[in-house]
Amino acid sequence: MKFKLFLLFPIITMFYGCAYSVATKVEPAVNIYSSYDDKIPGSVILVMDNDVKSISQSVKASSYVCSAHNFPVNMGDSLALSIRKTTEQLFETVLEENSFPSEERMAATNSRGIIYVKLDRFSPRINFAMGFWSASANASADLVLDVTVKDAHNKKLMVTAISGSRTADGSGGGNCSGGANVLSEAISQTVRDAMERYAERLANSEKIRVAFSKPSESVPANVENVADQKEDAHIENAIDQKEHAAVKK
């Protein structure tokens, strides 16, 4: 009888609810494919919406197994720091502000433009499958950021959506506690994926580079058209390089 209860204990505990906090890490871009060797010139002011700095969700398993448990995700400043550190790899100088700067502030800091980042969507998920001693876990996450880049004259240079999406697998651990580590890994990979796309999008923008190289002048229309064409070519080239590297691996 005792032996039967011993075998049943791991299964029974899967259906009694507990909360397992999910750790999050700072994950700036690591592999940035750019057609340029140098950083974007000048100083940029980085403004992040409050939603970026206050992501907090409680994730429940979508499967029946371990469905009684929840996994609180509190990213705190980890996403904001990931964005900040990635931006510092792209621009010569990065100043972070809590709100849009005035013209006087732009002039005082000699800033050549603004980057505004807003959270569009963050969707972490986890599910479990029954094993003999413990459950196995599969987690995934989707992250979408809206990014707007403006020049010193408040003219929009880029409006784009940056996304990241990754999955992770691992052991569910005792009483489903291992799910927190698996979900943490999926979120970390997702943030890094989004940061690399963010970095490549900005680093290969000819329009941004032209505008930041001449902060006191508006970019002429003919220059903008040429910049757009070059930008498309640079992005395509960066994507080709990334796909070629992935094939080699």
ChimeraX commands (.cxc) that place a marker at each C-alpha (Angstrom):
marker #1 position 0.00,0.00,0.00 radius 0.5
marker #1 position 2.79,2.41,0.92 radius 0.5
marker #1 position 4.57,1.56,-2.32 radius 0.5
marker #1 position 1.41,2.36,-4.34 radius 0.5
marker #1 position 1.05,5.71,-2.60 radius 0.5
marker #1 position 4.71,6.44,-3.32 radius 0.5
marker #1 position 4.12,5.85,-7.03 radius 0.5
marker #1 position 0.94,7.93,-7.05 radius 0.5
marker #1 position 2.42,10.91,-5.14 radius 0.5
marker #1 position 4.12,12.61,-8.15 radius 0.5
marker #1 position 0.90,12.29,-10.15 radius 0.5
marker #1 position -1.35,13.55,-7.36 radius 0.5
marker #1 position 0.81,16.66,-6.72 radius 0.5
marker #1 position 0.44,17.72,-10.36 radius 0.5
marker #1 position -3.18,18.58,-9.66 radius 0.5
marker #1 position -2.65,20.67,-6.50 radius 0.5
marker #1 position -1.96,24.30,-7.32 radius 0.5
marker #1 position 1.32,26.07,-6.61 radius 0.5
marker #1 position 2.95,29.22,-7.98 radius 0.5
marker #1 position 6.44,29.02,-9.48 radius 0.5
marker #1 position 8.08,32.35,-10.30 radius 0.5
marker #1 position 9.70,32.61,-13.72 radius 0.5
marker #1 position 13.12,34.28,-13.77 radius 0.5
marker #1 position 13.86,36.64,-16.66 radius 0.5
marker #1 position 17.24,37.82,-17.92 radius 0.5
marker #1 position 18.68,40.74,-19.85 radius 0.5
marker #1 position 19.09,39.50,-23.44 radius 0.5
marker #1 position 20.58,42.12,-25.80 radius 0.5
marker #1 position 21.27,41.27,-29.44 radius 0.5
marker #1 position 24.31,39.05,-29.93 radius 0.5
marker #1 position 24.45,38.32,-33.68 radius 0.5
marker #1 position 23.81,41.52,-35.63 radius 0.5
marker #1 position 24.05,41.28,-39.40 radius 0.5
marker #1 position 24.81,44.72,-40.76 radius 0.5
marker #1 position 26.14,46.04,-44.07 radius 0.5
marker #1 position 27.98,48.77,-42.13 radius 0.5
marker #1 position 31.07,48.51,-39.95 radius 0.5
marker #1 position 30.47,51.66,-37.95 radius 0.5
marker #1 position 27.77,52.75,-35.54 radius 0.5
marker #1 position 25.06,55.25,-36.49 radius 0.5
marker #1 position 26.63,58.68,-35.82 radius 0.5
marker #1 position 25.56,61.11,-33.14 radius 0.5
marker #1 position 23.36,60.95,-30.08 radius 0.5
marker #1 position 19.87,59.44,-29.89 radius 0.5
marker #1 position 17.25,59.74,-27.15 radius 0.5
marker #1 position 15.58,56.44,-26.30 radius 0.5
marker #1 position 12.04,56.61,-24.90 radius 0.5
marker #1 position 10.28,53.42,-23.79 radius 0.5
marker #1 position 6.61,53.19,-22.94 radius 0.5
marker #1 position 5.78,52.23,-19.35 radius 0.5
marker #1 position 4.31,48.93,-20.59 radius 0.5
marker #1 position 7.81,47.86,-21.66 radius 0.5
marker #1 position 9.06,48.31,-18.10 radius 0.5
marker #1 position 6.15,46.71,-16.27 radius 0.5
marker #1 position 5.37,43.39,-17.95 radius 0.5
marker #1 position 3.69,41.13,-15.42 radius 0.5
marker #1 position 1.60,38.07,-16.21 radius 0.5
marker #1 position 0.50,34.87,-14.54 radius 0.5
marker #1 position 0.79,31.97,-16.98 radius 0.5
marker #1 position -1.27,28.81,-16.54 radius 0.5
marker #1 position -0.66,25.55,-18.36 radius 0.5
marker #1 position -2.87,25.03,-21.40 radius 0.5
marker #1 position -2.76,21.27,-20.79 radius 0.5
marker #1 position -4.80,19.33,-18.23 radius 0.5
marker #1 position -1.55,18.06,-16.72 radius 0.5
marker #1 position -0.22,20.66,-14.26 radius 0.5
marker #1 position -3.19,22.91,-14.99 radius 0.5
marker #1 position -3.62,23.72,-11.30 radius 0.5
marker #1 position -0.26,25.51,-11.18 radius 0.5
marker #1 position 0.55,29.02,-12.32 radius 0.5
marker #1 position 3.82,30.62,-13.36 radius 0.5
marker #1 position 4.10,34.34,-12.55 radius 0.5
marker #1 position 6.26,36.27,-15.04 radius 0.5
marker #1 position 7.52,39.64,-13.82 radius 0.5
marker #1 position 10.04,40.95,-16.32 radius 0.5
marker #1 position 10.75,44.15,-14.42 radius 0.5
marker #1 position 13.53,46.07,-16.18 radius 0.5
marker #1 position 14.98,43.07,-18.05 radius 0.5
marker #1 position 13.27,43.87,-21.38 radius 0.5
marker #1 position 13.99,47.60,-21.08 radius 0.5
marker #1 position 17.66,46.88,-20.33 radius 0.5
marker #1 position 17.81,44.50,-23.30 radius 0.5
marker #1 position 16.53,47.29,-25.56 radius 0.5
marker #1 position 18.92,49.84,-24.02 radius 0.5
marker #1 position 21.99,47.61,-24.37 radius 0.5
marker #1 position 21.07,46.69,-27.94 radius 0.5
marker #1 position 20.56,50.35,-28.88 radius 0.5
marker #1 position 23.98,51.17,-27.42 radius 0.5
marker #1 position 25.50,48.75,-29.92 radius 0.5
marker #1 position 23.91,50.70,-32.78 radius 0.5
marker #1 position 24.43,54.39,-31.93 radius 0.5
marker #1 position 27.47,56.34,-30.81 radius 0.5
marker #1 position 25.60,57.81,-27.82 radius 0.5
marker #1 position 22.30,56.75,-26.25 radius 0.5
marker #1 position 20.40,58.87,-23.72 radius 0.5
marker #1 position 17.33,57.39,-22.07 radius 0.5
marker #1 position 14.37,59.59,-21.16 radius 0.5
marker #1 position 11.03,58.75,-19.55 radius 0.5
marker #1 position 9.03,60.98,-21.91 radius 0.5
marker #1 position 9.36,62.66,-25.28 radius 0.5
marker #1 position 12.00,65.42,-25.06 radius 0.5
marker #1 position 11.25,69.03,-25.91 radius 0.5
marker #1 position 13.12,70.88,-28.65 radius 0.5
marker #1 position 15.11,72.62,-25.92 radius 0.5
marker #1 position 16.10,69.25,-24.44 radius 0.5
marker #1 position 17.06,67.93,-27.87 radius 0.5
marker #1 position 19.25,70.97,-28.47 radius 0.5
marker #1 position 20.79,70.86,-24.98 radius 0.5
marker #1 position 21.81,67.21,-25.41 radius 0.5
marker #1 position 22.81,67.70,-29.05 radius 0.5
marker #1 position 20.59,64.75,-29.93 radius 0.5
marker #1 position 19.94,63.91,-33.55 radius 0.5
marker #1 position 16.77,61.92,-33.10 radius 0.5
marker #1 position 14.40,59.88,-30.97 radius 0.5
marker #1 position 13.58,56.19,-30.73 radius 0.5
marker #1 position 10.21,55.35,-29.20 radius 0.5
marker #1 position 9.50,51.75,-28.23 radius 0.5
marker #1 position 6.06,50.52,-27.23 radius 0.5
marker #1 position 4.84,47.07,-26.27 radius 0.5
marker #1 position 2.30,45.64,-28.68 radius 0.5
marker #1 position 2.02,42.07,-27.45 radius 0.5
marker #1 position 3.71,39.61,-25.09 radius 0.5
marker #1 position 2.26,36.10,-25.03 radius 0.5
marker #1 position 4.02,33.38,-23.02 radius 0.5
marker #1 position 2.55,29.84,-23.00 radius 0.5
marker #1 position 3.34,26.49,-21.42 radius 0.5
marker #1 position 1.93,22.99,-21.52 radius 0.5
marker #1 position 2.89,19.65,-19.99 radius 0.5
marker #1 position 2.71,15.99,-20.97 radius 0.5
marker #1 position 2.59,13.15,-18.47 radius 0.5
marker #1 position 5.71,11.06,-17.93 radius 0.5
marker #1 position 6.36,8.06,-15.67 radius 0.5
marker #1 position 7.98,9.99,-12.80 radius 0.5
marker #1 position 7.36,13.58,-13.84 radius 0.5
marker #1 position 5.87,15.66,-16.62 radius 0.5
marker #1 position 7.73,17.06,-19.62 radius 0.5
marker #1 position 7.25,20.76,-20.41 radius 0.5
marker #1 position 7.01,22.70,-23.65 radius 0.5
marker #1 position 6.96,26.51,-23.53 radius 0.5
marker #1 position 6.77,29.26,-26.13 radius 0.5
marker #1 position 6.59,33.03,-26.21 radius 0.5
marker #1 position 5.72,35.77,-28.70 radius 0.5
marker #1 position 6.88,39.36,-28.36 radius 0.5
marker #1 position 5.92,42.28,-30.61 radius 0.5
marker #1 position 7.30,45.82,-30.16 radius 0.5
marker #1 position 6.25,48.94,-32.06 radius 0.5
marker #1 position 9.26,51.09,-32.87 radius 0.5
marker #1 position 9.23,54.67,-34.19 radius 0.5
marker #1 position 12.38,56.59,-35.10 radius 0.5
marker #1 position 12.23,60.37,-35.61 radius 0.5
marker #1 position 14.86,62.90,-36.61 radius 0.5
marker #1 position 15.77,66.12,-34.82 radius 0.5
marker #1 position 12.88,67.90,-36.59 radius 0.5
marker #1 position 10.33,65.35,-35.32 radius 0.5
marker #1 position 10.01,63.83,-38.78 radius 0.5
marker #1 position 9.39,60.08,-38.87 radius 0.5
marker #1 position 12.24,58.07,-40.33 radius 0.5
marker #1 position 10.92,54.62,-39.51 radius 0.5
marker #1 position 7.72,53.09,-38.15 radius 0.5
marker #1 position 7.94,49.35,-37.79 radius 0.5
marker #1 position 6.92,46.32,-35.73 radius 0.5
marker #1 position 9.65,44.11,-34.30 radius 0.5
marker #1 position 8.76,40.56,-33.34 radius 0.5
marker #1 position 10.39,37.59,-31.68 radius 0.5
marker #1 position 9.11,34.04,-31.20 radius 0.5
marker #1 position 10.85,31.00,-29.73 radius 0.5
marker #1 position 10.09,27.68,-28.00 radius 0.5
marker #1 position 11.85,25.59,-25.37 radius 0.5
marker #1 position 11.47,22.04,-24.05 radius 0.5
marker #1 position 12.57,20.39,-20.84 radius 0.5
marker #1 position 11.66,18.44,-17.78 radius 0.5
marker #1 position 8.58,19.49,-15.84 radius 0.5
marker #1 position 10.45,18.59,-12.64 radius 0.5
marker #1 position 8.90,17.58,-9.36 radius 0.5
marker #1 position 5.35,18.84,-8.93 radius 0.5
marker #1 position 5.67,20.70,-12.27 radius 0.5
marker #1 position 8.20,23.15,-10.80 radius 0.5
marker #1 position 10.61,22.66,-13.71 radius 0.5
marker #1 position 8.14,24.41,-15.96 radius 0.5
marker #1 position 9.39,27.76,-14.64 radius 0.5
marker #1 position 12.88,27.09,-16.02 radius 0.5
marker #1 position 11.54,25.95,-19.40 radius 0.5
marker #1 position 9.31,29.02,-19.68 radius 0.5
marker #1 position 12.21,31.26,-18.64 radius 0.5
marker #1 position 14.35,29.82,-21.44 radius 0.5
marker #1 position 11.61,30.35,-24.04 radius 0.5
marker #1 position 11.18,33.99,-22.97 radius 0.5
marker #1 position 14.95,34.64,-23.00 radius 0.5
marker #1 position 15.31,33.26,-26.53 radius 0.5
marker #1 position 12.28,35.27,-27.67 radius 0.5
marker #1 position 13.67,38.56,-26.32 radius 0.5
marker #1 position 17.05,37.89,-27.94 radius 0.5
marker #1 position 15.35,37.06,-31.24 radius 0.5
marker #1 position 13.40,40.35,-31.12 radius 0.5
marker #1 position 16.52,42.33,-30.19 radius 0.5
marker #1 position 18.48,40.95,-33.14 radius 0.5
marker #1 position 15.68,41.90,-35.53 radius 0.5
marker #1 position 15.46,45.34,-33.91 radius 0.5
marker #1 position 19.20,45.83,-34.30 radius 0.5
marker #1 position 19.31,44.69,-37.92 radius 0.5
marker #1 position 16.33,46.83,-38.90 radius 0.5
marker #1 position 17.90,50.02,-37.53 radius 0.5
marker #1 position 21.54,49.28,-38.32 radius 0.5
marker #1 position 20.78,48.74,-42.02 radius 0.5
marker #1 position 18.55,51.82,-42.44 radius 0.5
marker #1 position 20.19,54.22,-44.87 radius 0.5
marker #1 position 17.49,56.81,-44.13 radius 0.5
marker #1 position 18.37,56.87,-40.43 radius 0.5
marker #1 position 22.09,57.09,-41.14 radius 0.5
marker #1 position 21.62,60.00,-43.57 radius 0.5
marker #1 position 19.39,61.91,-41.14 radius 0.5
marker #1 position 21.73,61.38,-38.19 radius 0.5
marker #1 position 24.81,62.40,-40.15 radius 0.5
marker #1 position 23.33,65.89,-40.75 radius 0.5
marker #1 position 21.31,66.79,-37.65 radius 0.5
marker #1 position 20.72,70.45,-38.54 radius 0.5
marker #1 position 19.32,69.83,-42.00 radius 0.5
marker #1 position 16.18,68.16,-43.32 radius 0.5
marker #1 position 16.75,65.20,-45.61 radius 0.5
marker #1 position 15.87,66.16,-49.23 radius 0.5
marker #1 position 13.18,64.11,-50.96 radius 0.5
marker #1 position 15.57,62.76,-53.61 radius 0.5
marker #1 position 17.97,61.63,-50.89 radius 0.5
marker #1 position 15.10,59.91,-49.09 radius 0.5
marker #1 position 14.18,57.96,-52.21 radius 0.5
marker #1 position 17.76,56.83,-52.73 radius 0.5
marker #1 position 18.00,55.99,-49.03 radius 0.5
marker #1 position 14.86,53.87,-49.21 radius 0.5
marker #1 position 16.26,51.90,-52.15 radius 0.5
marker #1 position 19.61,51.39,-50.43 radius 0.5
marker #1 position 17.88,50.45,-47.20 radius 0.5
marker #1 position 15.90,47.70,-48.92 radius 0.5
marker #1 position 19.10,46.39,-50.49 radius 0.5
marker #1 position 20.97,46.45,-47.18 radius 0.5
marker #1 position 18.18,44.61,-45.37 radius 0.5
marker #1 position 17.94,42.00,-48.11 radius 0.5
marker #1 position 21.71,41.56,-48.00 radius 0.5
marker #1 position 21.67,41.15,-44.21 radius 0.5
marker #1 position 18.86,38.58,-44.43 radius 0.5
marker #1 position 20.75,36.67,-47.15 radius 0.5
marker #1 position 23.87,36.59,-44.97 radius 0.5
marker #1 position 21.87,35.33,-41.98 radius 0.5
marker #1 position 20.14,32.62,-44.02 radius 0.5
marker #1 position 23.45,31.55,-45.54 radius 0.5
marker #1 position 25.01,31.30,-42.07 radius 0.5
marker #1 position 22.05,29.24,-40.87 radius 0.5
marker #1 position 22.44,26.82,-43.81 radius 0.5
marker #1 position 26.14,26.38,-43.04 radius 0.5
marker #1 position 25.27,25.47,-39.44 radius 0.5
marker link #1:1,2 radius 0.2
marker link #1:2,3 radius 0.2
marker link #1:3,4 radius 0.2
marker link #1:4,5 radius 0.2
marker link #1:5,6 radius 0.2
marker link #1:6,7 radius 0.2
marker link #1:7,8 radius 0.2
marker link #1:8,9 radius 0.2
marker link #1:9,10 radius 0.2
marker link #1:10,11 radius 0.2
marker link #1:11,12 radius 0.2
marker link #1:12,13 radius 0.2
marker link #1:13,14 radius 0.2
marker link #1:14,15 radius 0.2
marker link #1:15,16 radius 0.2
marker link #1:16,17 radius 0.2
marker link #1:17,18 radius 0.2
marker link #1:18,19 radius 0.2
marker link #1:19,20 radius 0.2
marker link #1:20,21 radius 0.2
marker link #1:21,22 radius 0.2
marker link #1:22,23 radius 0.2
marker link #1:23,24 radius 0.2
marker link #1:24,25 radius 0.2
marker link #1:25,26 radius 0.2
marker link #1:26,27 radius 0.2
marker link #1:27,28 radius 0.2
marker link #1:28,29 radius 0.2
marker link #1:29,30 radius 0.2
marker link #1:30,31 radius 0.2
marker link #1:31,32 radius 0.2
marker link #1:32,33 radius 0.2
marker link #1:33,34 radius 0.2
marker link #1:34,35 radius 0.2
marker link #1:35,36 radius 0.2
marker link #1:36,37 radius 0.2
marker link #1:37,38 radius 0.2
marker link #1:38,39 radius 0.2
marker link #1:39,40 radius 0.2
marker link #1:40,41 radius 0.2
marker link #1:41,42 radius 0.2
marker link #1:42,43 radius 0.2
marker link #1:43,44 radius 0.2
marker link #1:44,45 radius 0.2
marker link #1:45,46 radius 0.2
marker link #1:46,47 radius 0.2
marker link #1:47,48 radius 0.2
marker link #1:48,49 radius 0.2
marker link #1:49,50 radius 0.2
marker link #1:50,51 radius 0.2
marker link #1:51,52 radius 0.2
marker link #1:52,53 radius 0.2
marker link #1:53,54 radius 0.2
marker link #1:54,55 radius 0.2
marker link #1:55,56 radius 0.2
marker link #1:56,57 radius 0.2
marker link #1:57,58 radius 0.2
marker link #1:58,59 radius 0.2
marker link #1:59,60 radius 0.2
marker link #1:60,61 radius 0.2
marker link #1:61,62 radius 0.2
marker link #1:62,63 radius 0.2
marker link #1:63,64 radius 0.2
marker link #1:64,65 radius 0.2
marker link #1:65,66 radius 0.2
marker link #1:66,67 radius 0.2
marker link #1:67,68 radius 0.2
marker link #1:68,69 radius 0.2
marker link #1:69,70 radius 0.2
marker link #1:70,71 radius 0.2
marker link #1:71,72 radius 0.2
marker link #1:72,73 radius 0.2
marker link #1:73,74 radius 0.2
marker link #1:74,75 radius 0.2
marker link #1:75,76 radius 0.2
marker link #1:76,77 radius 0.2
marker link #1:77,78 radius 0.2
marker link #1:78,79 radius 0.2
marker link #1:79,80 radius 0.2
marker link #1:80,81 radius 0.2
marker link #1:81,82 radius 0.2
marker link #1:82,83 radius 0.2
marker link #1:83,84 radius 0.2
marker link #1:84,85 radius 0.2
marker link #1:85,86 radius 0.2
marker link #1:86,87 radius 0.2
marker link #1:87,88 radius 0.2
marker link #1:88,89 radius 0.2
marker link #1:89,90 radius 0.2
marker link #1:90,91 radius 0.2
marker link #1:91,92 radius 0.2
marker link #1:92,93 radius 0.2
marker link #1:93,94 radius 0.2
marker link #1:94,95 radius 0.2
marker link #1:95,96 radius 0.2
marker link #1:96,97 radius 0.2
marker link #1:97,98 radius 0.2
marker link #1:98,99 radius 0.2
marker link #1:99,100 radius 0.2
marker link #1:100,101 radius 0.2
marker link #1:101,102 radius 0.2
marker link #1:102,103 radius 0.2
marker link #1:103,104 radius 0.2
marker link #1:104,105 radius 0.2
marker link #1:105,106 radius 0.2
marker link #1:106,107 radius 0.2
marker link #1:107,108 radius 0.2
marker link #1:108,109 radius 0.2
marker link #1:109,110 radius 0.2
marker link #1:110,111 radius 0.2
marker link #1:111,112 radius 0.2
marker link #1:112,113 radius 0.2
marker link #1:113,114 radius 0.2
marker link #1:114,115 radius 0.2
marker link #1:115,116 radius 0.2
marker link #1:116,117 radius 0.2
marker link #1:117,118 radius 0.2
marker link #1:118,119 radius 0.2
marker link #1:119,120 radius 0.2
marker link #1:120,121 radius 0.2
marker link #1:121,122 radius 0.2
marker link #1:122,123 radius 0.2
marker link #1:123,124 radius 0.2
marker link #1:124,125 radius 0.2
marker link #1:125,126 radius 0.2
marker link #1:126,127 radius 0.2
marker link #1:127,128 radius 0.2
marker link #1:128,129 radius 0.2
marker link #1:129,130 radius 0.2
marker link #1:130,131 radius 0.2
marker link #1:131,132 radius 0.2
marker link #1:132,133 radius 0.2
marker link #1:133,134 radius 0.2
marker link #1:134,135 radius 0.2
marker link #1:135,136 radius 0.2
marker link #1:136,137 radius 0.2
marker link #1:137,138 radius 0.2
marker link #1:138,139 radius 0.2
marker link #1:139,140 radius 0.2
marker link #1:140,141 radius 0.2
marker link #1:141,142 radius 0.2
marker link #1:142,143 radius 0.2
marker link #1:143,144 radius 0.2
marker link #1:144,145 radius 0.2
marker link #1:145,146 radius 0.2
marker link #1:146,147 radius 0.2
marker link #1:147,148 radius 0.2
marker link #1:148,149 radius 0.2
marker link #1:149,150 radius 0.2
marker link #1:150,151 radius 0.2
marker link #1:151,152 radius 0.2
marker link #1:152,153 radius 0.2
marker link #1:153,154 radius 0.2
marker link #1:154,155 radius 0.2
marker link #1:155,156 radius 0.2
marker link #1:156,157 radius 0.2
marker link #1:157,158 radius 0.2
marker link #1:158,159 radius 0.2
marker link #1:159,160 radius 0.2
marker link #1:160,161 radius 0.2
marker link #1:161,162 radius 0.2
marker link #1:162,163 radius 0.2
marker link #1:163,164 radius 0.2
marker link #1:164,165 radius 0.2
marker link #1:165,166 radius 0.2
marker link #1:166,167 radius 0.2
marker link #1:167,168 radius 0.2
marker link #1:168,169 radius 0.2
marker link #1:169,170 radius 0.2
marker link #1:170,171 radius 0.2
marker link #1:171,172 radius 0.2
marker link #1:172,173 radius 0.2
marker link #1:173,174 radius 0.2
marker link #1:174,175 radius 0.2
marker link #1:175,176 radius 0.2
marker link #1:176,177 radius 0.2
marker link #1:177,178 radius 0.2
marker link #1:178,179 radius 0.2
marker link #1:179,180 radius 0.2
marker link #1:180,181 radius 0.2
marker link #1:181,182 radius 0.2
marker link #1:182,183 radius 0.2
marker link #1:183,184 radius 0.2
marker link #1:184,185 radius 0.2
marker link #1:185,186 radius 0.2
marker link #1:186,187 radius 0.2
marker link #1:187,188 radius 0.2
marker link #1:188,189 radius 0.2
marker link #1:189,190 radius 0.2
marker link #1:190,191 radius 0.2
marker link #1:191,192 radius 0.2
marker link #1:192,193 radius 0.2
marker link #1:193,194 radius 0.2
marker link #1:194,195 radius 0.2
marker link #1:195,196 radius 0.2
marker link #1:196,197 radius 0.2
marker link #1:197,198 radius 0.2
marker link #1:198,199 radius 0.2
marker link #1:199,200 radius 0.2
marker link #1:200,201 radius 0.2
marker link #1:201,202 radius 0.2
marker link #1:202,203 radius 0.2
marker link #1:203,204 radius 0.2
marker link #1:204,205 radius 0.2
marker link #1:205,206 radius 0.2
marker link #1:206,207 radius 0.2
marker link #1:207,208 radius 0.2
marker link #1:208,209 radius 0.2
marker link #1:209,210 radius 0.2
marker link #1:210,211 radius 0.2
marker link #1:211,212 radius 0.2
marker link #1:212,213 radius 0.2
marker link #1:213,214 radius 0.2
marker link #1:214,215 radius 0.2
marker link #1:215,216 radius 0.2
marker link #1:216,217 radius 0.2
marker link #1:217,218 radius 0.2
marker link #1:218,219 radius 0.2
marker link #1:219,220 radius 0.2
marker link #1:220,221 radius 0.2
marker link #1:221,222 radius 0.2
marker link #1:222,223 radius 0.2
marker link #1:223,224 radius 0.2
marker link #1:224,225 radius 0.2
marker link #1:225,226 radius 0.2
marker link #1:226,227 radius 0.2
marker link #1:227,228 radius 0.2
marker link #1:228,229 radius 0.2
marker link #1:229,230 radius 0.2
marker link #1:230,231 radius 0.2
marker link #1:231,232 radius 0.2
marker link #1:232,233 radius 0.2
marker link #1:233,234 radius 0.2
marker link #1:234,235 radius 0.2
marker link #1:235,236 radius 0.2
marker link #1:236,237 radius 0.2
marker link #1:237,238 radius 0.2
marker link #1:238,239 radius 0.2
marker link #1:239,240 radius 0.2
marker link #1:240,241 radius 0.2
marker link #1:241,242 radius 0.2
marker link #1:242,243 radius 0.2
marker link #1:243,244 radius 0.2
marker link #1:244,245 radius 0.2
marker link #1:245,246 radius 0.2
marker link #1:246,247 radius 0.2
marker link #1:247,248 radius 0.2
marker link #1:248,249 radius 0.2
view
